[in-house]
Amino acid sequence: MFKFLAKLFGTSEPKEPVIKAGVVQTGKEPKKFPADSVLKGLTKKELEESARNYGIELDRRKTKVNMISDFKKEYSKK
């Protein structure tokens, strides 16, 4: 209920980094490419979001293995 009132009166809560499967999303450009074990532990949707942090668009209609390989290929081009 307090969140509802805070939204109603325009106060905002400070945003905290979201941690998902070892990947920290702070809104800044990541510096290090995630390890294979981290990428395999992500869902397809989380993998797509992680790739967007690097400026890479992935197609979720593909299999997860193909998405990971596309992610690696596009990252190596940069």
GUKOLVEX-144314 format. One record per residue: x, y, z of N, C-alpha, C, O in turn. Coordinates in Angstrom, 1 decimal. Example, Ala and Ser with C-alpha at 12.3 -4.5 7.8 and 13.67 -1.06 7.14 Angstrom:
[r [13.2, -5.7, 7.8], [12.3, -4.5, 7.8], [13.2, -3.3, 7.8], [14.2, -3.3, 8.5]];
[r [12.8, -2.2, 7.1], [13.7, -1.1, 7.1], [12.9, 0.0, 7.9], [13.4, 1.1, 8.0]];
END
This chain:
[r [0.8, -1.2, 0.0], [0.0, 0.0, 0.0], [0.9, 1.3, 0.0], [0.5, 2.3, -0.6]];
[r [2.0, 1.2, 0.7], [2.9, 2.4, 0.7], [3.5, 2.6, -0.6], [3.7, 3.8, -1.0]];
[r [3.8, 1.6, -1.4], [4.3, 1.8, -2.7], [3.3, 2.5, -3.6], [3.6, 3.4, -4.4]];
[r [2.0, 2.1, -3.4], [0.9, 2.7, -4.2], [0.8, 4.2, -3.9], [0.7, 5.1, -4.8]];
[r [0.9, 4.6, -2.6], [0.8, 6.0, -2.2], [2.1, 6.7, -2.7], [2.0, 7.9, -3.1]];
[r [3.2, 6.1, -2.6], [4.4, 6.7, -3.1], [4.3, 7.0, -4.6], [4.8, 8.1, -5.0]];
[r [3.8, 6.1, -5.4], [3.6, 6.4, -6.8], [2.6, 7.5, -7.0], [2.8, 8.3, -7.9]];
[r [1.5, 7.5, -6.2], [0.5, 8.4, -6.3], [1.0, 9.9, -6.1], [0.6, 10.8, -6.8]];
[r [1.9, 10.0, -5.1], [2.4, 11.4, -4.8], [3.7, 11.7, -5.5], [4.3, 12.7, -5.2]];
[r [4.2, 10.8, -6.3], [5.4, 11.1, -7.1], [6.7, 10.9, -6.5], [7.7, 11.2, -7.2]];
[r [6.8, 10.3, -5.4], [8.1, 10.0, -4.8], [8.6, 8.7, -5.5], [7.8, 7.7, -5.7]];
[r [9.9, 8.6, -5.8], [10.4, 7.4, -6.4], [11.4, 6.7, -5.5], [12.1, 7.4, -4.7]];
[r [11.5, 5.4, -5.6], [12.4, 4.7, -4.8], [13.8, 4.6, -5.6], [13.7, 4.5, -6.8]];
[r [14.9, 4.6, -4.9], [16.2, 4.5, -5.6], [16.3, 3.1, -6.2], [15.9, 2.1, -5.6]];
[r [16.8, 3.0, -7.4], [16.9, 1.8, -8.2], [18.2, 1.1, -7.7], [19.3, 1.7, -7.6]];
[r [18.1, -0.2, -7.5], [19.2, -1.0, -7.1], [19.5, -2.0, -8.2], [18.7, -2.3, -9.0]];
[r [20.8, -2.4, -8.4], [21.1, -3.3, -9.4], [20.4, -4.6, -9.3], [20.1, -5.1, -8.2]];
[r [20.0, -5.2, -10.4], [19.3, -6.5, -10.5], [20.4, -7.6, -10.7], [21.1, -7.5, -11.7]];
[r [20.4, -8.6, -9.9], [21.3, -9.7, -10.0], [20.6, -10.9, -10.5], [19.7, -11.4, -9.8]];
[r [21.0, -11.5, -11.7], [20.4, -12.7, -12.2], [21.5, -13.6, -12.7], [22.2, -13.3, -13.6]];
[r [21.5, -14.7, -12.1], [22.5, -15.8, -12.5], [23.9, -15.3, -12.7], [24.5, -15.7, -13.7]];
[r [24.4, -14.5, -11.8], [25.7, -14.0, -11.8], [26.0, -12.8, -12.7], [27.1, -12.4, -12.8]];
[r [25.0, -12.3, -13.3], [25.1, -11.1, -14.2], [24.5, -9.9, -13.4], [23.4, -10.0, -13.0]];
[r [25.3, -8.9, -13.2], [24.8, -7.7, -12.5], [24.4, -6.6, -13.6], [25.3, -6.2, -14.4]];
[r [23.2, -6.2, -13.5], [22.7, -5.2, -14.4], [22.6, -3.8, -13.7], [21.7, -3.7, -12.9]];
[r [23.5, -2.9, -14.0], [23.5, -1.6, -13.3], [23.1, -0.5, -14.2], [23.0, 0.6, -13.8]];
[r [22.8, -0.8, -15.5], [22.5, 0.2, -16.5], [23.7, 0.7, -17.2], [23.6, 1.5, -18.2]];
[r [24.9, 0.3, -16.8], [26.1, 0.7, -17.4], [26.6, -0.4, -18.4], [26.2, -1.5, -18.3]];
[r [27.4, 0.0, -19.3], [27.9, -1.0, -20.3], [28.8, -2.0, -19.6], [29.8, -1.6, -18.9]];
[r [28.6, -3.3, -19.7], [29.4, -4.3, -19.1], [30.8, -4.3, -19.7], [30.9, -4.0, -20.9]];
[r [31.8, -4.6, -19.0], [33.2, -4.6, -19.5], [33.7, -6.0, -19.9], [34.5, -6.1, -20.8]];
[r [33.2, -7.0, -19.2], [33.7, -8.4, -19.4], [32.6, -9.3, -20.0], [31.5, -9.2, -19.5]];
[r [33.0, -10.1, -20.9], [32.0, -11.0, -21.5], [31.7, -12.1, -20.6], [32.7, -12.7, -20.0]];
[r [30.5, -12.5, -20.4], [30.1, -13.6, -19.4], [30.7, -14.9, -19.8], [30.9, -15.2, -21.0]];
[r [31.0, -15.8, -18.8], [31.5, -17.1, -19.1], [30.4, -18.0, -19.7], [29.2, -17.7, -19.5]];
[r [30.8, -19.1, -20.3], [29.9, -20.0, -20.9], [28.9, -20.6, -19.9], [27.8, -20.8, -20.1]];
[r [29.5, -20.9, -18.7], [28.6, -21.5, -17.6], [27.5, -20.5, -17.2], [26.4, -20.9, -16.9]];
[r [27.8, -19.2, -17.2], [26.8, -18.2, -16.9], [25.8, -18.1, -18.0], [24.6, -18.1, -17.7]];
[r [26.2, -18.1, -19.2], [25.3, -18.0, -20.3], [24.4, -19.2, -20.4], [23.2, -19.0, -20.7]];
[r [24.9, -20.4, -20.2], [24.1, -21.6, -20.2], [23.1, -21.6, -19.1], [22.0, -22.3, -19.2]];
[r [23.3, -20.9, -18.0], [22.4, -20.9, -16.8], [21.3, -19.9, -17.0], [20.3, -19.9, -16.2]];
[r [21.4, -19.0, -18.0], [20.3, -18.0, -18.2], [19.2, -18.6, -19.1], [19.4, -19.6, -19.8]];
[r [18.0, -18.0, -18.9], [16.9, -18.4, -19.8], [17.1, -17.6, -21.1], [18.0, -16.8, -21.2]];
[r [16.3, -18.0, -22.1], [16.4, -17.3, -23.4], [16.1, -15.8, -23.3], [16.8, -15.0, -23.9]];
[r [15.1, -15.5, -22.4], [14.8, -14.1, -22.2], [15.9, -13.3, -21.5], [16.3, -12.2, -21.9]];
[r [16.5, -13.9, -20.5], [17.6, -13.3, -19.8], [18.8, -13.2, -20.7], [19.6, -12.2, -20.6]];
[r [19.0, -14.2, -21.5], [20.2, -14.1, -22.5], [20.0, -13.0, -23.5], [20.9, -12.2, -23.8]];
[r [18.8, -12.8, -23.9], [18.5, -11.7, -24.8], [18.7, -10.3, -24.1], [19.3, -9.4, -24.7]];
[r [18.3, -10.2, -22.9], [18.5, -9.0, -22.1], [20.0, -8.7, -21.9], [20.5, -7.6, -21.9]];
[r [20.7, -9.8, -21.6], [22.2, -9.6, -21.4], [22.9, -9.2, -22.6], [23.8, -8.3, -22.6]];
[r [22.5, -9.7, -23.8], [23.0, -9.3, -25.0], [22.7, -7.8, -25.4], [23.6, -7.1, -25.9]];
[r [21.5, -7.4, -25.0], [21.2, -6.0, -25.2], [22.1, -5.0, -24.4], [22.3, -3.9, -24.8]];
[r [22.6, -5.5, -23.2], [23.5, -4.7, -22.5], [24.8, -4.4, -23.3], [25.5, -3.4, -23.0]];
[r [25.1, -5.3, -24.2], [26.3, -5.2, -25.0], [25.9, -4.5, -26.4], [26.8, -4.4, -27.2]];
[r [24.7, -4.2, -26.6], [24.3, -3.6, -27.8], [24.0, -4.6, -28.9], [24.1, -4.3, -30.1]];
[r [23.7, -5.8, -28.6], [23.5, -6.9, -29.5], [22.1, -7.4, -29.4], [21.6, -7.7, -28.3]];
[r [21.4, -7.6, -30.6], [20.1, -8.1, -30.6], [20.1, -9.5, -31.0], [20.7, -9.9, -32.0]];
[r [19.4, -10.3, -30.2], [19.3, -11.8, -30.5], [17.8, -12.1, -30.8], [16.9, -11.5, -30.4]];
[r [17.7, -13.2, -31.6], [16.3, -13.7, -32.0], [15.9, -14.8, -31.1], [16.6, -15.9, -31.1]];
[r [14.9, -14.6, -30.3], [14.5, -15.7, -29.3], [13.8, -16.9, -29.9], [13.5, -17.8, -29.3]];
[r [13.5, -16.8, -31.2], [12.9, -17.9, -31.9], [13.9, -19.0, -32.1], [13.6, -20.2, -32.4]];
[r [15.2, -18.7, -32.0], [16.3, -19.7, -32.2], [16.4, -20.5, -30.9], [15.9, -20.1, -29.8]];
[r [17.2, -21.6, -31.0], [17.5, -22.4, -29.8], [18.5, -21.6, -28.9], [19.2, -20.7, -29.4]];
[r [18.5, -22.0, -27.7], [19.4, -21.3, -26.7], [20.9, -21.5, -27.2], [21.7, -20.5, -27.1]];
[r [21.2, -22.6, -27.6], [22.6, -22.9, -28.1], [23.0, -22.0, -29.2], [24.1, -21.4, -29.3]];
[r [22.1, -21.8, -30.2], [22.3, -20.9, -31.3], [22.3, -19.5, -30.9], [23.1, -18.7, -31.5]];
[r [21.5, -19.1, -29.9], [21.6, -17.7, -29.4], [22.9, -17.4, -28.8], [23.4, -16.3, -29.0]];
[r [23.4, -18.4, -28.0], [24.7, -18.2, -27.4], [25.8, -18.0, -28.4], [26.7, -17.2, -28.3]];
[r [25.8, -18.9, -29.4], [26.8, -18.8, -30.5], [26.7, -17.5, -31.3], [27.7, -16.9, -31.6]];
[r [25.5, -17.0, -31.5], [25.3, -15.7, -32.2], [25.8, -14.6, -31.3], [26.4, -13.6, -31.8]];
[r [25.6, -14.7, -30.0], [26.0, -13.7, -29.1], [27.6, -13.6, -29.1], [28.1, -12.5, -29.1]];
[r [28.2, -14.7, -29.1], [29.7, -14.8, -29.1], [30.2, -14.2, -30.4], [31.2, -13.4, -30.4]];
[r [29.6, -14.5, -31.5], [30.0, -14.0, -32.9], [29.9, -12.5, -32.9], [30.8, -11.8, -33.3]];
[r [28.8, -12.0, -32.5], [28.5, -10.6, -32.6], [29.4, -9.8, -31.6], [29.9, -8.7, -31.9]];
[r [29.7, -10.4, -30.5], [30.6, -9.8, -29.5], [32.0, -9.7, -30.0], [32.7, -8.7, -29.8]];
[r [32.5, -10.8, -30.7], [33.8, -10.8, -31.2], [34.0, -9.8, -32.3], [35.2, -9.4, -32.6]];
[r [33.0, -9.4, -33.0], [33.1, -8.4, -34.1], [33.3, -7.0, -33.6], [33.9, -6.2, -34.3]];
[r [32.9, -6.8, -32.3], [33.1, -5.4, -31.7], [34.5, -5.2, -31.3], [34.8, -4.1, -30.8]];
END
